[in-house]
C-alpha cells in the first residue's frame, strides 16, 4: 500500500511509528530529484533559470524490519536475510561474513571498526546471534588485558613454581 504525500497535512496524518520512516524516504527522494534537476541543467535539457519543484511523493512503507517480525533464523541463514542496512551487509561480506554463524568468529570491537557498522547494527546482530544460541567472539583486547593483569599480580616466584608443576 502506498500513500501520496502532497502536503505537511498528509505527513501529519501518518501514525507516529510510520512518520520517521516516511521522512527518511522523503528526504532521499528530494535529494535524488535535486540531483536529477542539477544534471538536467548541466546538460541543457532545461534552462538554467528553471526552478526546482517537488510537489508529490509516493510513499511505500517497507514493512516491519524488526527482529520481532517472524524471520526464520538458523546458523546458516545468509546475511542478506538479516534486517540491517545494505551498507552494513556489504561491510559484512568484505569481512567474509556470509551467514549468521560467521558472525560468531568476529568480535564486536572488530565490527565497530568498520565505517558502515554502528552500535545499532551490532545490537541487531547480537540479537540475531542470541536467537540461534551463538555470541560474538570475545573482545581480544579484553582477554589480553585480563591475562596481563593476572601476570602482573603474580610474583615471579609463583610463576616459576607454576611452571615446574
Secondary structure, DSSP 8 states (H G I E B T S, - for coil): -EEEE-SHHHHHTS-HHHHHHHHHHHHHHHHHHHHHHHHHHHTTSS-TT-------EEEE-----STTS-----TT-BGGGSSS-HHHHHHHHHTT--BHHHHTTSBHHHHHTSTT--HHHHHHHHHHHHHTT---B--HHHHHHHHHHHHHHS-HHHHHHHHH-
